[in-house]
């Protein structure tokens, strides 16, 4: 139970917060603090402080304006400190991370009158790797022999690139830059940045000659001393996929707060997806053979290394033969009798492969495993050489080859997991895996990209997160679908009796905003007709719009509208794709500040995470209900599974997902209690279809005007 001392501490810090900010108590915020305190404060522990079971996770939907960030900080921080646990605050966006670090956490530190040490955690890919930079600059002549994959094209760096990389190294060496990609003044393209960073398979850790000044490990040292770690969902999931505690604190000693928690399921699904390009795999296996021979030469034909490499050769040859057979089988799925592509994608119904492909995949997975085991043994031997345990292998040679072999090992693991997924039927009674093939362009024609993705992250999150963490809070402005928590509970793999709370927003929705559904003649099911009517409506309406966000269902629809928009309107439009999202928002605000009219055209990414309060946004126009893409392989496989079990996929899966997206889109309008405006929905299905009433009723209680 929550002690009286802790309870009084939380209550007094909340009173100080209200007093210092000159605010009145918000009902939703008070309820959220109390709910989190009850759940986290009631976790049953043994004498060692280990959780013994019971309810340790809570879901909280807190409407915009509730003040949820301050609520979970004021309640979770004292509880985490009192039980000696780390607190990981995980978000889906950089904007919220910056708000936590630069505003909310410093403020809470003063309110709680406690010493709070907090740090931002990032993956290795955000940090400069000195060794990688030095190797690139010193070993230009070796690039042709070292290239691992087809996209690592052998070329000498031009003078500008050499000067750029040397400049980064000089900035770091002089102390002018800390090695954090995000602290650079200029944005760097991923293709230019990636040679300058590392990952866990290439990093030699304490064996690296630059370990003492490594930017990543310096950040890790700061993390070890911190009480609170700010991270993103991807990093948390990456840590869990490595067993937990590899990057972030141990899950069993951690309380997690997942803000923007409606993204968690999709992020988890992505982390356990696999892919393989058939021809591309053959090319990297051929390149790997050359590299292995080169490594043996530099290691003077070390006897044990030679044995490992020799044993890899039969597996590589067998994989090459199997991949040839794979191409023949896949071509039959994607090409017609005239040998022309009949489609750029083929999805296996219900995620089940035919017997011949399953047999090929099983054989491939076995050969990939054989090759992978030997690659791992080579990595281990090189690691031992770095520690001086293999005097026959020069340490400098081992340091050079360790990261390259690590990459080969990682690539082999990916090959193994994709084929293992393809070779095994899904267990009965659990959500299936979606499996499909994409036809992609390659330098010698076409390639076949095999993809595999679970349709649900429920089992993954249960096994890797909920079963092991000390406690967790999942919160967002949109956790419910059609007003119920059922969908998010199922998606996240939580027990049906998990503690849930739906808190109201303090906004006067009926007084502040109108939801308008104009009269439309076309059915959105006929996209060309509907787009033409949308064009007519927007051309009549937008000339008077001062600060509008128009959300489209597809690139095609957005481009069609742009092409048919008069120049007078187009001059006011900032369209997604022309500029970055941040630059569009910055330009939009600048125009409004200059008393000019501004209109943003965007797709799904602009339907959430866009914060334009007050005069910056007075109108949101949604051209079409945000149903998922009908041919998405994951959604299609899930729909088949629901139907197979006697359910209605449209009502159980498609409509709830659309409800969440529609609520997110509508949520762009009112960001503060002073905001005013209107939402216009150009899709009459909310009044002509039986599910329309459910979608409307799940939205905040705007005043409705339905023509």
Rosetta blueprint (number, residue, H / E / L):
1 X L
2 X L
3 X L
4 X H
5 X H
6 X H
7 X H
8 X H
9 X H
10 X H
11 X H
12 X H
13 X H
14 X H
15 X H
16 X H
17 X H
18 X H
19 X H
20 X H
21 X H
22 X L
23 X L
24 X L
25 X L
26 X L
27 X H
28 X H
29 X H
30 X H
31 X H
32 X H
33 X H
34 X H
35 X H
36 X H
37 X H
38 X H
39 X H
40 X H
41 X H
42 X L
43 X L
44 X L
45 X E
46 X L
47 X L
48 X L
49 X L
50 X L
51 X E
52 X L
53 X L
54 X L
55 X L
56 X L
57 X E
58 X E
59 X E
60 X E
61 X E
62 X E
63 X L
64 X L
65 X L
66 X L
67 X L
68 X H
69 X H
70 X H
71 X H
72 X H
73 X H
74 X H
75 X H
76 X H
77 X H
78 X H
79 X H
80 X H
81 X H
82 X H
83 X L
84 X L
85 X L
86 X E
87 X E
88 X E
89 X E
90 X E
91 X E
92 X L
93 X L
94 X H
95 X H
96 X H
97 X H
98 X H
99 X H
100 X H
101 X H
102 X H
103 X H
104 X H
105 X H
106 X H
107 X H
108 X H
109 X H
110 X H
111 X H
112 X H
113 X L
114 X L
115 X L
116 X L
117 X L
118 X E
119 X E
120 X E
121 X L
122 X L
123 X L
124 X H
125 X H
126 X H
127 X E
128 X L
129 X L
130 X H
131 X H
132 X H
133 X H
134 X H
135 X H
136 X H
137 X H
138 X H
139 X L
140 X H
141 X H
142 X H
143 X H
144 X H
145 X H
146 X H
147 X L
148 X L
149 X L
150 X L
151 X L
152 X L
153 X L
154 X L
155 X L
156 X L
157 X L
158 X L
159 X H
160 X H
161 X H
162 X H
163 X H
164 X H
165 X H
166 X H
167 X H
168 X H
169 X H
170 X H
171 X H
172 X H
173 X H
174 X H
175 X L
176 X L
177 X L
178 X L
179 X L
180 X E
181 X H
182 X H
183 X H
184 X L
185 X L
186 X L
187 X L
188 X L
189 X L
190 X H
191 X H
192 X H
193 X H
194 X H
195 X H
196 X H
197 X L
198 X L
199 X L
200 X L
201 X L
202 X L
203 X L
204 X L
205 X H
206 X H
207 X H
208 X L
209 X L
210 X L
211 X H
212 X H
213 X H
214 X L
215 X H
216 X H
217 X H
218 X H
219 X H
220 X H
221 X H
222 X H
223 X H
224 X H
225 X L
226 X L
227 X L
228 X E
229 X E
230 X E
231 X E
232 X E
233 X H
234 X H
235 X H
236 X H
237 X H
238 X H
239 X H
240 X H
241 X H
242 X L
243 X L
244 X L
245 X L
246 X L
247 X L
248 X L
249 X L
250 X L
251 X H
252 X H
253 X H
254 X E
255 X E
256 X E
257 X E
258 X E
259 X L
260 X L
261 X H
262 X H
263 X H
264 X H
265 X H
266 X H
267 X H
268 X H
269 X H
270 X H
271 X H
272 X L
273 X L
274 X E
275 X E
276 X E
277 X E
278 X H
279 X H
280 X H
281 X H
282 X H
283 X H
284 X H
285 X H
286 X H
287 X H
288 X H
289 X H
290 X H
291 X H
292 X H
293 X H
294 X H
295 X H
296 X H
297 X H
298 X H
299 X L
300 X L
301 X L
302 X L
303 X H
304 X H
305 X H
306 X H
307 X H
308 X H
309 X H
310 X H
311 X H
312 X H
313 X H
314 X H
315 X H
316 X H
317 X H
318 X H
319 X H
320 X H
321 X H
322 X H
323 X H
324 X H
325 X H
326 X H
327 X H
328 X H
329 X H
330 X H
331 X H
332 X H
333 X H
334 X H
335 X E
336 X L
337 X L
338 X L
339 X L
340 X L
341 X E
342 X L
343 X L
344 X L
345 X E
346 X E
347 X E
348 X L
349 X H
350 X H
351 X H
352 X L
353 X L
354 X L
355 X H
356 X H
357 X H
358 X H
359 X H
360 X H
361 X H
362 X H
363 X H
364 X H
365 X H
366 X H
367 X H
368 X H
369 X H
370 X H
371 X H
372 X H
373 X H
374 X H
375 X H
376 X H
377 X H
378 X H
379 X H
380 X H
381 X H
382 X H
383 X H
384 X H
385 X H
386 X H
387 X L
388 X L
389 X L
390 X L
391 X L
392 X L
393 X L
394 X L
395 X H
396 X H
397 X H
398 X H
399 X H
400 X H
401 X H
402 X H
403 X H
404 X H
405 X H
406 X H
407 X H
408 X H
409 X H
410 X H
411 X H
412 X H
413 X H
414 X H
415 X H
416 X H
417 X H
418 X H
419 X H
420 X H
421 X H
422 X H
423 X H
424 X L
425 X L
426 X L
427 X L
428 X L
429 X L
430 X L
431 X L
432 X L
433 X E
434 X E
435 X E
436 X E
437 X E
438 X E
439 X E
440 X E
441 X E
442 X E
443 X L
444 X L
445 X E
446 X E
447 X E
448 X E
449 X E
450 X E
451 X E
452 X E
453 X E
454 X E
455 X L
456 X L
457 X L
458 X H
459 X H
460 X H
461 X H
462 X H
463 X H
464 X H
465 X H
466 X H
467 X L
468 X L
469 X L
470 X L
471 X E
472 X E
473 X E
474 X E
475 X E
476 X E
477 X L
478 X L
479 X L
480 X L
481 X E
482 X L
483 X L
484 X E
485 X L
486 X H
487 X H
488 X H
489 X H
490 X H
491 X H
492 X H
493 X L
494 X L
495 X L
496 X L
497 X L
498 X L
499 X E
500 X E
501 X E
502 X E
503 X E
504 X L
505 X L
506 X L
507 X L
508 X L
509 X H
510 X H
511 X H
512 X H
513 X E
514 X E
515 X E
516 X E
517 X E
518 X L
519 X L
520 X L
521 X L
522 X L
523 X L
524 X L
525 X L
526 X L
527 X H
528 X H
529 X H
530 X H
531 X H
532 X H
533 X H
534 X H
535 X H
536 X H
537 X H
538 X H
539 X H
540 X H
541 X H
542 X H
543 X H
544 X H
545 X L
546 X L
547 X E
548 X E
549 X E
550 X E
551 X E
552 X L
553 X L
554 X L
555 X H
556 X H
557 X H
558 X H
559 X H
560 X H
561 X H
562 X H
563 X H
564 X L
565 X L
566 X L
567 X H
568 X H
569 X H
570 X H
571 X L
572 X L
573 X E
574 X E
575 X E
576 X E
577 X L
578 X L
579 X E
580 X L
581 X H
582 X H
583 X H
584 X H
585 X H
586 X H
587 X H
588 X H
589 X H
590 X H
591 X H
592 X H
593 X H
594 X L
595 X L
596 X L
597 X L
598 X E
599 X E
600 X E
601 X E
602 X E
603 X L
604 X H
605 X H
606 X H
607 X L
608 X L
609 X L
610 X L
611 X L
612 X L
613 X L
614 X H
615 X H
616 X H
617 X L
618 X L
619 X E
620 X E
621 X E
622 X E
623 X L
624 X L
625 X L
626 X L
627 X L
628 X L
629 X L
630 X L
631 X L
632 X L
633 X H
634 X H
635 X H
636 X H
637 X H
638 X H
639 X H
640 X H
641 X H
642 X H
643 X H
644 X H
645 X L
646 X L
647 X L
648 X L
649 X H
650 X H
651 X H
652 X H
653 X H
654 X H
655 X H
656 X H
657 X H
658 X H
659 X H
660 X H
661 X H
662 X H
663 X H
664 X H
665 X H
666 X H
667 X L
668 X L
669 X L
670 X L
671 X L
672 X L
673 X L
674 X L
675 X L
676 X L
677 X E
678 X E
679 X E
680 X E
681 X E
682 X L
683 X L
684 X L
685 X H
686 X H
687 X H
688 X H
689 X L
690 X L
691 X L
692 X H
693 X H
694 X H
695 X H
696 X H
697 X H
698 X H
699 X L
700 X L
701 X L
702 X L
703 X E
704 X E
705 X E
706 X E
707 X L
